[in-house]
Amino acid sequence: MLSITCITFVKFLSFYVTVHAVHSSIAFFLHMSYTELYFPSCVPTDTGQATKGGFFMIQDIAPHTYHNEYKPVAPDENSIILAYENGKSFFRKEDSSDVITLPRFRELEDKAADLYENYIYLFSIDEERFYLIPDLDTALLPGYGFYENRELRYVQPQYLSFAVITGYQLWFWYRNRRFCGCCGQPMIHDKKERMMYCPSCGRQEYPVLMPAVIVGITNGDKIICSKYEGRSFKQYALIAGFAEIGETIEETVHREVMEEVGLKVKNLRYYKSQPWSFSGTLLFGFFCDIDGDDTLTVDHEELSIAQWFERDKIIGQDTDSSLTNEMMMAFAAGKEPK
């Protein structure tokens, strides 16, 4: 009887060890899928910053090259047309595919009489030029449609995704500068630079950038992740906020952290920047250390939740297009600047 009991116990112990090992392997894989497996070629530079190789934010379009020099040359039949509505961009997307295509001037040659006279040059990527057509009737381009801008975080090819959302920022600026803010007269396009000019009072308007910070607040192997309050984007992110007039970008970090989670921070380390045309923002990413008590006092008008996460518990976003997600994953992999 004793022998049977011992054999049963040994079998149970063997089963427990096997299950425990499988569970540990699964947990390890889940963590790895967000760190080394998710970004397999991320390595620290001499500054401690993760290099590109696994991080592909929306502006990382190599081997393509973005040219934003203002050179309002005339379009040709292969030039690309960009069109927009509020919060939406115009392209073709197959239901079963994430690949998008954009309309070209040749598709309108038999439909728009002043096609090659009525345009606004935006920028080029490699040798491809991108334009707006004022008052374009998009019904002339069947097969294309307006899609929510957030879809551009997931579609391919990435250089076209970047082109479309960058064009949206310029379209938004042009649309809101049709009339002078001083005298109310119509503005005209300058021919030498990207600027709107009022011939009545002489006011000049240049494209607007809104600087903001993304902040990875760390405490050893922990970082604060949060979710925004009252927004459609429901995934975890880092503390963020816009710079105010009269402050440095470093002072913005200190103020935003105190306002949103009630903490003092020190040892700011610049990570990198990102143009984020979804909100017309130029983002500056920083890591910093907590300075004192780590108790969070969350501003629930800005954040629905904020909490400390261990490196192996960080929940990444469902796309790697943003600076926020890259910083979260860099920390998860231990690649943040020290």
N, C-alpha and C positions, 0 to 999 in steps of 0.2 A: 504493500500500500504506500509506504514511504517512497519507494522507488518511482511509482507511477506519479505521485504528487510532485516529486522533484523534476521528473521529465516534463510534466505539464507546466511547471513554473519556468523551466528553462526555455520551453517553446514560447511561452507568453513574453518572457524577457526579450527573446530574440525578435519577436514580432514588434514589441514596443520600440526597441532600438531602431529597427528598420523604418517604422512609421516616422519616428522622430527625425531620422536622417533625411527621409524624403521631404518632410515638412521644412527642415532647415534648408535643404537645397532649393525648394520652391521659393522660400523667403529670400534667400541669397540671389536667386535669379531675378525676382521682382525688383530688388534693389539695383542689381546690375543693369537691368533693362533701362533704368533711368539715369545711369551714370556711365560707367565704362562701356557698356553694351550700346547705350543710346548714342554716345559720342565716342566711338572707339579710338579716334586719332587725336583726341585733345591732349596736348602736352603743355606743361608750363613753360613760359619764356623766362628770360633772366629777370623779368619784373614780377613773375608769379602769375601773369595773366594767361588764361587759356588761349591757345591759338586757334585760328580757323582750321578746319579739317574735319570737324564734326558739328560745329556750330554754323548754321546757315540761316542768318536772319534775312528778312525780306529784301534788303538792299544788297545782299551778298550774291551778285549775279555773275561773277567770274565763270568762264573766260570772257563774258561780254563786258563792255565798257560803257558807262553812262557819261554822256556829254551834256552838261547843262549850260554851256556857253550860249549866250543869246545871239543867234545868227539867223535872222528871219528870212531864210532862203525859200524860194517857191517850192511847193510840193511837186512830185511827179506821180505817175500812175501807181507806183508801188508804195508810196507814202501811206502811213497808217493814220486812221481817223479815230479819235477818242471822243466819247460823248457821255454825258452824265445827267442825272437827276439828283434831288436831295438824297444823299446817303446811298446812291445806287450808281453802278457803272454799266456800260453798254458793251457786251461781247457775246460770242457764241460759245455755248457749252453743251456738250452732249450729256444726256441724262446718266449714262453709264460710265462717264469719264470725267476726270478732273482737268482735262486739257482744254484750254480756251484758244479761240482765234479772234482776231480783230479785223474790222473792215478796212479796206484800202480804197484809195481814191478811184481806182479804175472801176470799182463797183458802182460808182455814181456818175460816170462819164456821160451816160445817155439819159440821166435823170435830173441833173442840176446844171443849169446853163452857166452860172457864174462860179462853178466849182473851184477853178484855179485862180480865182480873184478874191474870194471871200474866205479867208482862213487866218488862224493864229498859230504861229510856230511855237512849239513848247520845248522840245529837247530831242536829242538823238541817242540811240543805243547802237553802238558800232556804226554801221552805215544806214540804219533805218531811222527815218525821221517821223516824228509824231506831231499831230496837229489837232486843234479844235476847229470846227466849222460853226460859226455863229448861226443860231436859228435853224440848225439842221433838223429836217423832218426825218426822224429815224424810221418811219414807216417805209421809206424808200430802200431800206436795207432789211428785207425779210430774212428770217433765220437767226437774226440776232435779237437780243433782249436785254432788259435792265435787271441786274442782280444786285443784291445787297453787298455793300463793300466788304463786309466781314468774310464773304466767300473768297476774297482775294488772298486770304491767309492760307488757303488750302489748295489753290489751283496751280497748274503748270502750263507752260514753262515759267520758271520763277522770274526771268527777266521781263516777261510780259506782265506778270502780276505786279511787279515793282513799277513798271511803266504806267500801268493803269491807275494805281493808287497815287502815284506821284502826280500824274496828270489831273487827278481829282482835286488835289490841293491847289494847283494852279487855276483850274476851272473855278473853284470856289472863290478864290481871290479875285479873278477877273469879273465874275458875276457880281460881286459885292463892291466893285469899283467902277461901275458904269456911270455914276454921277458923283460930282465933287461934293465932299463932305462939308466944304466951307460955303460955296455959293450955289450949289445945286445944279450947276450946268453939266452937260454931258462931258465925260472924260474921253480923251483920245489916246491911242497907243503910240508910245515913242518909237522911233525907227532905229535908234542906236542901242538901247538897253531895255531890259524888262522893267518898264515903268509906265504908269498911266499919268497923263498930264492934262491939266485943266487949262484950256486956252483963254478962259475968261479971267481967272484970278492968279494963274501961274502955279497952283498947288501941284506938287509931285507926290505920287504914291508908289511905293515899292512893295514887293511881296513881304508878307508878315510871317515871321517865325515865332512860335511861342516856346521858349526854353522851359524845360521841366527836368526833374530828377527822378531816378529810380534808385531806391536805397535798399541794399541788403544789410540789415541790422543783425550783427552776429554776437553770440555769447558762447565762445568755445566752439563746440560742434553743433550749436543750435542757431537757427535763423528764423526771423519773423516772416510768416506768410499770411496774407490777408485776402479777403474778398470785398469787392466794392458793394456799397449799398445803393439800391435803386437803379442798377444798370443791367442791361441785357447780358453782359459778359459775367458769367457766374463761376469762372475758374479761379484757382488761387493765383495770386500775384504778389509783388513786393510793395512796400510803401512807396508812394509816388505823389508828386505835386508840382505845381507850376511856380516858377520864380516870380517874385514880386519886384516892383520898381525900387531901385535903390539898394538892393542886396546882391552879394556875390552868390555864385552858384553853390559854394560851400555853405554859406549862411542859409540858403534855401534848404539844404539837407537838414541842418539842425532845427530849423523852424518847423518843417513838415513832420519830422519825426516826433517832436514835442507835441504838435497839434493833433496828430492822428493816434499816437499810442502813449504819449506822456512820458517819454524817455529822454535822457541825456545820452549823447554819443560822443565818441572820440576816435582818433586814429583813422580819419577818412582816407580811403584809397580809391583813386579814380580807376575805373575799369575800362569803359569805352563809351562811345556815343552811338546814337541811331536816329536817322530821320524817320519820323513816324507820321506819315501823311494822312493816316486815318483820322487824326485829330489835329493836323497842322502843327505838329510839335517836333522840336529837336530835343531828344532825350539825352541826359547825361547820367551814366550809371556809376554809382559809388558803393563800395563796401565800407562798413564802419563797425566799431566795437561799442558795446554798451558801456556807459560810464556811470556805475553805481547800481542802484536797485533795478531788477529786471521785471518788476510788476507792471503789467500793461494797464493803461487807462485808455480804453478805446473810444474814439469819437464815432459813435454809431450813426451820426448823420453822414459820415464819409465812408465808413466801413461796416459791413454786416458782421464781420468776424475778423479777429487777428489773434494769432497764437504762435508759440514757439514750436518749431519742428526740428527734430534730430535729422542729421544728414540722410540717414537711411529711411526716413519717413516722409521725405518731401514728395509732394504730389505735383508732377509736372503738368504743363498745359498740353493740349492735344495738337499743337503745332509748334515748331521751333522758329517761327518767324519773328518773334519779339525779343527785345533786349531783356525784358523781365524774365522770360523763360530761360534764356541763355544763362543769366546770372544765377537763377535757381539751380539749374543743372550743373553749372560750374562749381557751386558750393557743394552740391550733393556728391560730386566726384572729387572734392578736395582740391580743386583747381583755382579757387579764388585768390586774388592777390593778398599776400600776408602783410 
